[in-house]
Amino acid sequence: MQNLSTSNVIGLNLELFHVQSDTAFELPPNVAVFHIGKPNDQIPPDIDVSNLPDADVVSRIHAQIQNHINNYFIEDLGSSNGTFVNNTRLEARTPCKIHLGDRIDLGQGEKVTFIFQDKIQHQQNLLSRVNSTTMQARIAPQNRPTPVNQRTKSVGFALMVIAMIILTANIRVGIFFGIPGILLCISGIFILCQQRINPNLGWILMALGITVIAFTGNVFASVNLLIVLASSALFFAGYQLLTTGKILNYNLRSLQAFIKK
């Protein structure tokens, strides 16, 4: 009898599904006995496990499966490490009836494990895996952030700089006290634009700069409220463009089209 080839072809017959390698061995209904083991001179195996992982725990003449009018029985043929059905070791030379879904281990340690199943079940498992993988492939791109092009980043950075210039230009402080706060704010903006540096550092520097300006220049008394609001809006718009490429879900093209209307 020729060795059964390992295959994933789907049919209507039964099979032994090897768990560790995701490989199926077909059990045609017109064959009465299937010998399981490794190549030898006495009883060549119909199911050759020599190429499977951890095949060293399997004897050359390990077990056999018999088909009696669509009733299947497995029998250990005196193997060194035993045969287990659902974690119960079989007595040598004693047939044991197996049912769909039974787990068969050749040898100890659950290293060579088979599931006795219908090939239709194997097909359903494969289809469910394919559908799950396809669904993940479709969902994954939607979860990825959209890359921001260089033009949008430049516009965002420019808006942030303009906002800071407008704000600082309308703060009535002395040059000696104004420069440190302005430099801290500009440094914070620069760090926010760098992807390799923690953005929290940029926010901290900007907060320090605003604090210095506020305490040294009496900012609340010397800055027009409208200027503060306008600068804040420009800064927010620039930061949104720089990080996400959009302002309130509107990109540059949609904004240009809205302005033209």
C-alpha positions, 0 to 999 in steps of 0.5 A: 500500500502506498503512503498517504500524502499529506494534503489540505484538499477538502473532500467528504472523507475523514482525516487525521489533522496534525495539530503541531504542523497544521497538516491533514492525513486523509483516511479514504473510506475504501481502505480497511487498515492504516498503519501509522509510524516511520519507514521500516522493512516490516510494515511500511506506514500508510501515514508516515510521521517521520517528517513531522516535528518531534517524530523521535517519540513515535515508533517505526511500527507505532499504531494502526487504525481499522475501518469496520463499516465506517466504525474506526478503531485505533490500536497501539502496536506495542510502541515504546512511548504509547498511544493516547486517546483523549489523554488516556493511554491505550493498552497495547494490542487492544483496539479502541473505538474513536469518534469525531473530535477525539484527540490522539497523541503518539508518544508522551508529552503531547508532542505529536497530536492528531484530531480525528475529524471530518474534512468538511470540519477542516474546510470550515476551520480554514474558511473561518481563518481566511475570513478572519484574516481578510477582515483584519486586513480590511480593518487595519488600514482604517486604524492607521493614521493618515501620513501628513504631507510636507506641504501641510506640515509647513502650513501648520508650522507657519500658522503656529509661528504667526500666532506666536508673533501676533501674540508677542508683538502685542505684549507690552513688555520690556526687551530684557524681560520679553526675550526669554519668554519668547525664546522658550515659546519658540523652542517649545514649538520647534520641539513639537515639530520634531517626531523624535522628541517627546512632545511633552517637553515642547508643551512644558517649554511653551508653558514656561515661556508664557509664564515668564511673559505673564509674570514679567509683562503683566500680560493680562493688562497689556494684551487685547482679548481679541488678539489672544483669541485670534492667536490661540485659534491660529495656533490650534489650527497650525498644530492640527495641520502639523500633527493630523493634516486636518483642521476639524476633519477638513484638509487643505483642499477642502478648506480651499474649496470652502473659502472659494465658495 
